[in-house]
Amino acid sequence: MVSKKLKQTKDNSEIILEILKPHTKKVLEIVSSLRNKIKKQFPDFEERGYPVWKAIGFRDKNSGYVCGIFPFEKNVRLIFEWGILLKDPNKILLGDTKQIRYLEYSSTKEINSATIRSFLEQSLGLPKSKKEKEMILENKIV
């Protein structure tokens, strides 16, 4: 009997390869650097390819979807699913949607591991349920 996990991993790897296929060497270097830093700092995260979003996402077994790497033609965004709730004293997170915030990179030199780690640790410290997070937003305790 073939393990479902093995099949999913293979399919997931193929999905990620397809997502990355059309991108330039520069964009691929940024994506690779972000993936490696996240995997090194958070080895328990599950990496998944999301073909509809054309992104690579990271999930925590308790918190669910935490962040995603979105490659574009000239840059890469590292999005934080509940970025609106993260403390950002230096105002470096971008975006104005109701919950997502992101960091944008046009070079690997811009990537700061400590910054990424801080935002991911904060993300893991948020309430687990979507409803609780939405209640925080409603009460404007951001």
Backbone as CSV, one residue per row, in Angstrom:
resi,resn,N_x,N_y,N_z,CA_x,CA_y,CA_z,C_x,C_y,C_z
1,MET,0.840,-1.195,0.000,0.000,0.000,0.000,0.882,1.254,0.000
2,VAL,0.586,2.196,-0.863,1.352,3.436,-0.962,0.836,4.428,0.071
3,SER,1.760,5.019,0.782,1.395,5.997,1.795,0.788,7.234,1.143
4,LYS,-0.329,7.711,1.691,-0.961,8.931,1.177,-0.037,10.123,1.360
5,LYS,0.696,10.134,2.467,1.593,11.253,2.740,2.674,11.359,1.663
6,LEU,3.228,10.218,1.247,4.236,10.241,0.188,3.654,10.814,-1.098
7,LYS,2.479,10.374,-1.457,1.843,10.850,-2.678,1.581,12.356,-2.586
8,GLN,1.074,12.806,-1.442,0.799,14.229,-1.263,2.088,15.042,-1.369
9,THR,3.174,14.549,-0.766,4.446,15.257,-0.812,4.914,15.383,-2.255
10,LYS,4.830,14.298,-3.002,5.251,14.330,-4.404,4.374,15.311,-5.183
11,ASP,3.081,15.219,-5.034,2.181,16.127,-5.724,2.458,17.582,-5.330
12,ASN,2.725,17.795,-4.049,2.999,19.134,-3.548,4.288,19.675,-4.165
13,SER,5.313,18.843,-4.255,6.574,19.267,-4.874,6.359,19.646,-6.329
14,GLU,5.559,18.860,-7.019,5.259,19.163,-8.421,4.491,20.472,-8.540
15,ILE,3.560,20.697,-7.635,2.783,21.945,-7.635,3.714,23.141,-7.438
16,ILE,4.630,23.027,-6.481,5.568,24.118,-6.204,6.458,24.375,-7.420
17,LEU,6.933,23.309,-8.057,7.759,23.476,-9.261,6.996,24.206,-10.362
18,GLU,5.721,23.868,-10.526,4.900,24.529,-11.542,4.697,26.014,-11.212
19,ILE,4.511,26.312,-9.935,4.338,27.710,-9.507,5.599,28.518,-9.823
20,LEU,6.762,27.909,-9.605,8.028,28.625,-9.767,8.539,28.653,-11.207
21,LYS,8.066,27.753,-12.020,8.570,27.560,-13.385,8.686,28.845,-14.214
22,PRO,7.698,29.714,-14.240,7.776,30.876,-15.139,8.651,32.035,-14.652
23,HIS,9.251,31.912,-13.472,9.925,33.073,-12.882,11.405,33.172,-13.229
24,THR,11.910,34.408,-13.149,13.312,34.700,-13.458,14.225,34.158,-12.364
25,LYS,15.491,34.076,-12.691,16.493,33.602,-11.734,16.483,34.476,-10.469
26,LYS,16.378,35.770,-10.659,16.374,36.714,-9.529,15.203,36.435,-8.579
27,VAL,14.014,36.277,-9.130,12.831,35.998,-8.311,12.984,34.632,-7.634
28,LEU,13.490,33.647,-8.357,13.688,32.309,-7.788,14.688,32.323,-6.636
29,GLU,15.709,33.156,-6.735,16.693,33.275,-5.646,16.032,33.842,-4.386
30,ILE,15.181,34.836,-4.557,14.469,35.430,-3.416,13.553,34.380,-2.784
31,VAL,12.793,33.678,-3.621,11.879,32.638,-3.122,12.663,31.573,-2.371
32,SER,13.751,31.119,-2.951,14.574,30.079,-2.323,15.112,30.536,-0.965
33,SER,15.586,31.762,-0.912,16.105,32.304,0.345,15.012,32.362,1.415
34,LEU,13.830,32.842,1.041,12.721,32.912,2.008,12.307,31.516,2.471
35,ARG,12.173,30.590,1.537,11.781,29.217,1.893,12.788,28.616,2.868
36,ASN,14.068,28.777,2.564,15.111,28.200,3.423,15.105,28.815,4.817
37,LYS,14.939,30.117,4.895,14.926,30.781,6.205,13.717,30.338,7.032
38,ILE,12.564,30.254,6.406,11.358,29.840,7.134,11.489,28.389,7.596
39,LYS,11.937,27.514,6.705,12.086,26.091,7.061,13.114,25.904,8.174
40,LYS,14.198,26.688,8.134,15.247,26.575,9.157,14.733,27.047,10.520
41,GLN,14.024,28.164,10.533,13.554,28.736,11.792,12.313,28.034,12.334
42,PHE,11.505,27.467,11.436,10.252,26.822,11.839,10.136,25.460,11.144
43,PRO,10.965,24.504,11.559,11.011,23.216,10.863,9.709,22.415,10.927
44,ASP,8.839,22.722,11.863,7.568,21.992,11.970,6.490,22.512,11.024
45,PHE,6.732,23.657,10.394,5.755,24.167,9.435,5.637,23.201,8.265
46,GLU,4.431,23.071,7.766,4.192,22.284,6.560,4.163,23.251,5.376
47,GLU,4.963,22.959,4.379,5.012,23.783,3.174,4.055,23.192,2.141
48,ARG,3.237,24.052,1.536,2.266,23.598,0.535,2.268,24.538,-0.665
49,GLY,2.059,23.949,-1.822,1.880,24.749,-3.023,0.405,25.066,-3.197
50,TYR,0.101,26.293,-3.524,-1.272,26.732,-3.758,-1.375,27.232,-5.201
51,PRO,-1.744,26.328,-6.131,-1.737,26.702,-7.547,-2.700,27.826,-7.910
52,VAL,-3.837,27.910,-7.269,-4.796,28.975,-7.580,-4.207,30.338,-7.214
53,TRP,-3.533,30.401,-6.078,-2.902,31.646,-5.633,-1.552,31.862,-6.295
54,LYS,-0.998,30.789,-6.911,0.364,30.815,-7.462,1.354,31.188,-6.365
55,ALA,1.222,30.490,-5.227,2.017,30.804,-4.046,2.424,29.538,-3.310
56,ILE,3.396,29.727,-2.422,3.848,28.658,-1.533,3.467,29.094,-0.126
57,GLY,2.671,28.269,0.539,2.203,28.621,1.872,2.832,27.757,2.947
58,PHE,2.816,28.274,4.159,3.317,27.546,5.315,2.223,27.459,6.359
59,ARG,2.024,26.247,6.844,0.980,25.964,7.833,1.610,25.437,9.112
60,ASP,1.022,25.849,10.219,1.379,25.325,11.533,0.276,24.367,11.954
61,LYS,0.657,23.287,12.619,-0.354,22.280,12.978,-1.425,22.831,13.911
62,ASN,-1.120,23.840,14.696,-2.109,24.423,15.609,-2.755,25.694,15.057
63,SER,-1.971,26.516,14.412,-2.463,27.824,13.954,-3.018,27.817,12.538
64,GLY,-2.755,26.760,11.779,-3.210,26.722,10.389,-2.298,27.538,9.493
65,TYR,-2.879,28.118,8.447,-2.112,28.891,7.468,-1.537,30.127,8.148
66,VAL,-0.207,30.272,8.079,0.466,31.365,8.772,1.001,32.412,7.805
67,CYS,1.676,31.942,6.743,2.278,32.885,5.807,2.398,32.253,4.431
68,GLY,2.659,33.102,3.441,2.814,32.616,2.090,3.824,33.429,1.315
69,ILE,4.491,32.754,0.392,5.449,33.400,-0.499,4.779,33.529,-1.859
70,PHE,4.645,34.765,-2.318,3.974,35.054,-3.578,4.977,35.662,-4.566
71,PRO,5.458,34.862,-5.520,6.388,35.412,-6.515,5.641,36.190,-7.600
72,PHE,6.181,37.338,-7.956,5.644,38.158,-9.031,6.741,38.353,-10.076
73,GLU,6.457,39.117,-11.100,7.406,39.280,-12.198,8.737,39.887,-11.738
74,LYS,8.676,40.908,-10.868,9.905,41.613,-10.487,10.219,41.571,-9.000
75,ASN,9.316,41.023,-8.197,9.554,40.968,-6.767,8.801,39.791,-6.151
76,VAL,8.980,39.639,-4.853,8.346,38.546,-4.106,7.744,39.139,-2.841
77,ARG,6.540,38.699,-2.530,5.895,39.130,-1.286,5.831,37.957,-0.315
78,LEU,6.178,38.255,0.925,5.977,37.310,2.022,4.782,37.845,2.787
79,ILE,3.651,37.161,2.664,2.434,37.663,3.296,2.191,36.946,4.623
80,PHE,1.625,37.678,5.546,1.249,37.146,6.855,-0.272,37.170,6.911
81,GLU,-0.869,36.013,7.061,-2.323,35.849,6.956,-3.085,36.817,7.862
82,TRP,-2.624,36.972,9.089,-3.282,37.902,10.019,-2.329,39.049,10.373
83,GLY,-1.675,39.575,9.350,-0.694,40.645,9.538,-1.239,41.897,10.193
84,ILE,-2.517,42.158,10.020,-3.132,43.339,10.639,-3.020,43.299,12.163
85,LEU,-2.914,42.091,12.719,-2.851,41.936,14.174,-1.421,41.937,14.719
86,LEU,-0.431,42.021,13.837,0.964,41.953,14.277,1.481,43.325,14.692
87,LYS,2.294,43.331,15.735,2.944,44.579,16.163,4.042,44.892,15.146
88,ASP,4.012,46.100,14.643,4.940,46.529,13.597,5.424,47.946,13.921
89,PRO,6.262,48.075,14.971,6.669,49.411,15.426,7.418,50.220,14.358
90,ASN,8.104,49.540,13.443,8.855,50.253,12.404,8.041,50.492,11.136
91,LYS,6.765,50.082,11.179,5.834,50.293,10.049,6.420,49.792,8.721
92,ILE,6.903,48.539,8.739,7.483,47.975,7.514,6.527,47.048,6.776
93,LEU,5.458,46.635,7.454,4.486,45.778,6.783,3.657,46.619,5.819
94,LEU,3.433,46.064,4.642,2.676,46.749,3.599,1.293,46.123,3.475
95,GLY,0.396,46.838,2.822,-0.940,46.310,2.552,-2.016,47.054,3.301
96,ASP,-3.227,46.984,2.740,-4.343,47.678,3.364,-5.639,46.878,3.293
97,THR,-5.516,45.563,3.140,-6.720,44.734,3.155,-7.156,44.522,4.593
98,LYS,-8.283,43.834,4.790,-8.832,43.729,6.145,-8.012,42.842,7.083
99,GLN,-7.113,41.967,6.556,-6.325,41.159,7.488,-4.886,40.905,7.056
100,ILE,-4.600,40.814,5.775,-3.256,40.443,5.308,-2.327,41.654,5.286
101,ARG,-1.070,41.412,5.695,0.010,42.385,5.545,1.203,41.621,4.985
102,TYR,2.127,42.337,4.354,3.234,41.640,3.713,4.515,42.458,3.707
103,LEU,5.615,41.727,3.485,6.916,42.316,3.218,7.198,42.066,1.745
104,GLU,7.816,43.025,1.071,8.092,42.882,-0.351,9.597,42.950,-0.588
105,TYR,10.080,42.021,-1.421,11.513,41.920,-1.684,11.799,41.971,-3.176
106,SER,12.799,42.775,-3.552,13.257,42.786,-4.933,14.703,42.295,-5.021
107,SER,15.257,41.889,-3.860,16.626,41.372,-3.791,16.765,40.512,-2.541
108,THR,17.630,39.517,-2.590,17.874,38.680,-1.399,18.544,39.498,-0.291
109,LYS,19.234,40.567,-0.648,19.928,41.405,0.349,18.951,42.090,1.301
110,GLU,17.699,42.241,0.871,16.692,42.925,1.691,16.101,42.012,2.770
111,ILE,16.328,40.722,2.674,15.693,39.761,3.574,16.382,39.793,4.937
112,ASN,15.597,40.022,5.978,16.104,40.064,7.346,15.460,38.917,8.130
113,SER,16.258,37.924,8.468,15.750,36.735,9.167,15.095,37.069,10.499
114,ALA,15.680,37.995,11.238,15.138,38.351,12.557,13.750,38.974,12.425
115,THR,13.560,39.796,11.419,12.257,40.425,11.189,11.209,39.372,10.853
116,ILE,11.566,38.472,9.956,10.635,37.402,9.573,10.294,36.557,10.789
117,ARG,11.297,36.190,11.542,11.080,35.365,12.737,10.133,36.067,13.722
118,SER,10.335,37.347,13.929,9.494,38.111,14.849,8.036,38.078,14.416
119,PHE,7.784,38.343,13.135,6.400,38.340,12.650,5.790,36.941,12.709
120,LEU,6.580,35.906,12.421,6.046,34.541,12.483,5.785,34.106,13.924
121,GLU,6.662,34.469,14.836,6.428,34.145,16.248,5.168,34.847,16.754
122,GLN,4.991,36.104,16.372,3.764,36.813,16.745,2.543,36.112,16.161
123,SER,2.651,35.682,14.908,1.536,34.991,14.251,1.150,33.736,15.019
124,LEU,2.142,33.005,15.485,1.877,31.772,16.241,1.274,32.071,17.611
125,GLY,1.480,33.279,18.110,0.941,33.667,19.407,-0.480,34.210,19.348
126,LEU,-1.015,34.361,18.158,-2.387,34.858,18.022,-3.384,33.779,18.426
127,PRO,-4.610,34.172,18.775,-5.638,33.164,19.065,-5.762,32.201,17.884
128,LYS,-6.129,30.972,18.177,-6.174,29.936,17.139,-7.361,30.076,16.189
129,SER,-8.493,30.485,16.696,-9.687,30.495,15.845,-9.828,31.804,15.072
130,LYS,-10.380,31.684,13.892,-10.651,32.850,13.051,-11.614,33.802,13.765
131,LYS,-12.585,33.226,14.434,-13.583,34.038,15.134,-12.922,34.917,16.208
132,GLU,-11.992,34.343,16.960,-11.302,35.125,18.000,-10.485,36.261,17.375
133,LYS,-9.827,35.961,16.264,-9.045,36.995,15.582,-9.956,38.105,15.071
134,GLU,-11.082,37.722,14.511,-12.029,38.723,14.020,-12.581,39.569,15.161
135,MET,-12.773,38.961,16.330,-13.255,39.725,17.493,-12.224,40.770,17.907
136,ILE,-10.950,40.428,17.847,-9.903,41.404,18.156,-10.003,42.581,17.192
137,LEU,-10.185,42.278,15.914,-10.313,43.345,14.912,-11.532,44.228,15.191
138,GLU,-12.655,43.584,15.509,-13.884,44.334,15.783,-13.736,45.257,16.975
139,ASN,-12.993,44.795,17.967,-12.797,45.595,19.174,-11.644,46.594,19.028
140,LYS,-11.004,46.574,17.859,-9.903,47.497,17.550,-8.821,47.495,18.594
141,ILE,-8.445,46.290,19.011,-7.328,46.145,19.951,-6.056,45.882,19.157
142,VAL,-5.942,46.490,18.007,-4.775,46.263,17.141,-3.704,47.277,17.478
